[in-house]
Amino acid sequence: MAAASDLAFDPWDAAFLADPYPAYAELRARGRVIRYEPTDQWLVPHHADVSALLRDRRLGRTYQHRFTHDDFGRTAPPPEHEPFHVLNDHGMLDLEPPDHTRIRRLVSKAFTPRTVERLKPYVHGLADELVAALVEAGGGDLLADVAEPLPVAVIAEMLGIPEPDRAQLRPWSADICGMYELHPSEETAARAVRASVEFSDYLRELIAARRKEPGEDLISGLIAAHDEGDRLTEQEMISTAVLLLNAGHEATVNATVNGWWALFRNPDQLAALRADHSLVPTAVEELMRYDTPLQLFERWVLDDIEIDGTVIPRGAEIAMLFGSANHDPEVFAHPGHLDLTRKDNPHISFSAGIHYCIGAPLARIELAASMTALLEKAPTLTLAAEPTRKPNFVIRGLEGLEVAVG
């Protein structure tokens, strides 16, 4: 076992946040599991270990299906945070079998490949519209003008949220997702609680309306989904809808701006992509790997496990470093090199195991659609200003990405 106290890994340091990948290389050289006292976690930086642990049933996103907080040696969240935890804890991402199995099976009946395929024309049409507006304006903020409105609108369209209500979605999502960072402040928690209450109240009304008048949307599908007499509870529907919005656009927004920022810093790869648009599918995968939008994913240790001779006891928390795993030279040749033709690319940006991202096919469609639209309609797109990195570690993104056309 190694300790991380003398390493460059520091999720609150601006220099680390600007480029965490050298620190990850240091972690991988130090060992397979590293104790990190500031967050009371065990860091796992290697691809093989992260991939295996994502599938290991001795770990869980929650422990409450087996233990109380006291049994597990953990402190219960403050009562004032309860609205956030009620919302979060009933979503698939933070459940384990049998609840996870049941909910994912029912959600899959509504969130089908056919549903995703039916959205393709809408996704491509909207991407074209957004990029056309950017071109007409001579440029702008790629995040605010293209990267953000595309997946938010797509998820809203899929859920059946009326257009006049959609402006609320992104602020609610941003406030809720603040709780996924390491050691969120009380101010962050208060914003997340408020957003959880407002978003839940809104969805409760929408679900009631869809019960009276079902449509072709996913909310109606979730209401109708059943299996052997089993149905989603209202809270499970609310939590699922919020999860689909949050997970369904946070990664896509950040993958888009992280990706274009990487392309601007690698002009040879951008030139190759502009010369051959058939590279778009492999480019999407490589950009997801190269600057991973979700850097860390946590698991609770439900039963003692051993990694490289180190026993990690029940009750501990493991932090799987996706960004590090995606730069592991044992798996990726020249991982620090952006290669849009990379064929063997088993990145884990969409996770793995039972919690593999249910929206991955839709995310890939969105990323490819916006990239294709920008390549076709804005072939002279250039960076207009150096971007500012968001002061977040877990969800990695930019404050904005100013670009010029023409």
N, C-alpha and C positions, 0 to 999 in steps of 0.2 A: 504494500500500500504506500502511496505517496501523498504528501500534503501539498496544498496549492498556495500556501501563504507567501511563498517567495516567487510566485509565477506572475507573468504578465496578465493572466486572466483576471479581469476586474470589470464586472458587468455595469458598474456605475462610472467608469472612466471614459471620458470623451474620446481619447486616442484609441482605446480598445473598441469602442462602439463604431468608430470610423472604419476600422479594419481589424476584426477579431481573429482573422485566419492565422497570422503568425503565432498568436497566443495558443491557438488550438494545436498547432504543430508541436509546440512546447509541451502541452498537456499529453499529446499522444506519445511523445518521447519519454515522458515521465512514467507512464504506466497505463494499465487498462482501467483502473478505477482510482480516483483521487478524492480524498476527503476535503471538502471546502467549508470551513467553519462559518464564514460570514452568512451563508444561507442555510447552514445545517443540512447540507446535501452531500451525496456522493456523485461526483461527476464521472460520466462514462463517455469518452471521446472517440472510440474506435468504431468503425462501420460494422464490423462483424458482431461486436457486443451489442451495439444499439439495435441492430436488426434482430438479433436473437431475443433480447429482452423485451422488445415490443410484442413478441409472441409468447412470452413466458407467463403462465397463469399464476405463478407465485408472486407476481406483481399486479397491482391494480390501480386504476385511476381514482378509485375510492376504496376505503376500508370499511365503510359503514354497513355493508351487506354482511360483514362477519364480526365486526368489533364495535364497541362503543368508543367514544373519544377517550375515556378513562382507561379502558382495556388496552388501547393502542398507545397509551402514553402521550396523547396529544390533547391540546386545549381546544375546546369547542369555540367556534367563531363567536364574536360578540353578538348579542341579541339584535342590536341595531343593524347588523349586516344581513339579517335573515331574508329579506326580499331577494337579495342577490343570490344567496345560496339555494333558496327554494327554486328559483329559476334555473340556476346552473346545475343543480344536483339532479334534476329530472330530465336532463338532456342525455342523449346517447353517449356523448363524449366523456361524461363523468360517471357513467354507470358500468357495472360489471354484470356478467351472467348471474342469475337468469333474466334480470330486468333488461339488460342491454340486448340480449338475444331476442326477447319478445318485441321490444320497441323497434329495433333495427329491421326485424322481419316485417312488421306492420308498415313502417315508413317505406321500406323497399317496395311494397305493393303500390304505393302512391308515387314514389320517386323512381320511376322505371326508366330503362334505356329509351323507351318510346317517348316518355315525357321529355327527356333531354334532347332527343333527336328532333322532336316537334319544335323545340325552341331555336334550332339552328338558324332558320331564316331570320327570326327576330334578332338574334345576336349579331349576325353579319350585317343586317340592315341598320341596326343601331350603331354599330362600330363605324360603318361608312358615314352615317350622318354626323357623328361626333367628330370624326377626323375631317370631314368636309368643312365643318364649322371652324375647326382649328386652322385649317389652311386658309379659309376666307379671311380670318382675322390676322393672318400673317404670323401666327404662333400663339403662345400662351403657356399656361401651366399644364403640362401633360397629365399630371395627377388629377387636378380639379376638372379639367376639360374632357379627358378621355378615360384614364385609368379607373377613376372612382365612379363616375355615373354609369358606366357600362355594366359592371357586375351587380351594382345595387339595383338598377332598373330590371336586370334579368331575373334576379331573385324575387324582386317585388312582383314582376309579371307572373312568375311561376307560382308564387304564393297567392296571387290574386289581390294584392294590395292596391287600392285605387290610386291613380296618378297624383291627385291633390295631396295625398297623405305621405308620399314617398320622401319628401324633404326631411321628415323627422327621423328616418331610419338610420342614416349614417351617424348623426350625433348620438343617438341612443347606443348604437353599436360601439362607437369609439369609447364612450363612457364605460360601458360594460366590460370591454376588452382591456381597459386599464387595470382591472383586477388580476389579469393573467401575468403581469410583470412581477419581478421579484420584489418582495417587501413593499407593496403598494402603500401609499400614505393614507391617512384618514380622510383627507380631502378627496383623493381618488376613490376611496371606498364610498364616501357620501354621494359622489356623482354616479357611481355604479348602482347604488341602491335606488336613487331617484329614477335613473333610466330604467332599471328593472321593473319598478312599480308602474311607470308610465307606459312602457312597451307592453307589459303584461295586461294592463287594463285595456289598452288599444286592441290587442289580439283577442281578448275575451269578448269584446263587442263584435269583432269581425267574425269570430267563430259562431257566435249566436246568430248573426245575420246569415251566414252560410248554412247553418242548420235549417233555417226557414227557406232559403232559396239557394240550393247547391249550384255550383258552376263547374267549369272544367279545370279549375285551379287546384293547386296542391292542398290548400286548406280544406277544400271540399273533399279531396281525396283522402286526407288524413282522417276526416270525420267518418268517411265511408269504410276505411280500411278495417278489416277484421279477419280473424283467423280462429276457427274452432270456437266461436263465440267470444273471443277476446277482442277488446277495442282499446284504443288509446284513451287515457283519462284527459280531461280538459287541460290539466297542468302539463301533462306529457306533450300534448299538441302545442301548447304555448312554448314550452321549452324547446321543442323540436323546431318550430318556426324561427325562434330567435337564434338557435344554433346554426340553422341553414343560412340565415342572413349573415351572422357574424363570421362563421367559418367560410361561407360561400363567397364573401367579397374581400375580407381582410387579406387573405393570402393572394388573391388575384390582383388586387390593387397594388400591393407591395411587390409582387413578382413582376408586374408591368414596369413600375418605375425603377426598381432595382435593376431590371433587365436592360432597360434603355440606357441607364446610367453606365452600366457595364459595357454596352455597345459603343457608347461615345468614348469610353476610355480605351477601347480596343478597335480602332478604326479599320484595321485590316479585316477583322471579322464582320464588321458592319458593311464594309465594301463587298465582301463575299456574299453576304445575305442579300444585299441590294441587287447583286448580279444574278442571283439564283434564288428565287422565292420558294423553290421546292425544299429549301433547307429549313423552312419555318417549323415543321414538326420537331426535328432534332434540336433546333435552336431553342424552342420552348423548354424542352427537357434540360438542356445544358444551362440555360439561364436560371432555371429553378434550382439546379445543383450549385452553380457558381456563386450565387449570393442568395442563400436560402431565406425565404420570408419568415419561416418559423424556426428560430434557432435552437429552442430547447423545449423538451416535452418531459413532464414529470410523471413518476410512478411511485406508489407506496409499496414497501416491501411487506407482503402479507405473510410470508414464511421465509425463514432464513435462506439466503442464497450465498453462493461462493463465486467470486470472480478472481481468477488468477491467484488463488490462495488466500484471498481476503474474504472473511465471512462478513456479510452485511446483514445485520439483525432485523428481525421483524420490528416494524414501527419506524424504520428509517425511510428516508426519501431519496430516490435516485433521480438525477437530472441527466437525461440523455441528450447529448449535444448534437443535434441534427446538422448544424453548420459544420462542425468538426468531422462528423461521419461522412459528409458529402465532399470532404477534401482529404480523405484518407488515401495516401498513395498506395496502400495495399490493395485498393479496389479501383482507383482511378489513376490512369497514367497522367503524369504532369497535372495534378489537380488544380494548381494555381494558374494554369493556362486555360483561357476561354477558347473552347474548340466547338464551334457550332456543328461540326460534322461528327461529333463523338457518337459512336453507335452503341457501344457497351456502356450504358449509363443507368446503373441500378440505384439512383438517388432515392433517398427516403423522405423527400419533402412532403409527401402525402401520407407519411407514417406507414404502418404495416400491421399485420395481425387483425384482430377483430375491430380495432379502431381505425382501420384504413379509411381514408376520407371518402365518404359516400358520394361527394360532389366532384371528385377528381375528373371524371369525363367532361362535366360541364365547365370546370375551370380550364381544362385544356382547350376546349372550343372557344372560350372567351379570349384566352391569351393569344391563340392563333388568329382569331378574327381581328383583334385590335392591331396585332403586328402586321398582318397582311394589308389591312386598310392603310396603315401608316407607310408601309413600303410602296404601295401603289399610288396613294394620293399625295404623299409628302416625301418624295424621293430625295429632296434636298434638306430634310430635317436636320437642324444643328442645335447644339447646346447653346443656350443664350446666357446662362449664368450658372456658376458653381452651386450645386444644391446643398442644402443643410440636412444632415442626418437627424432623424427623430431621436430624442434622448431615451430610447427604449432598447432593451436587449432582446427579450423573448420574441416580440413581433417586430421584425426588422424592416424599416422603411425610411422614406424621405419625407421632409416637410412639404416638398414640392419639387417639380422639375421643369424649369423654364426653358422653352424651346422656341426656335425661330424657323419659319418656312419661307423659302424664296432666296 
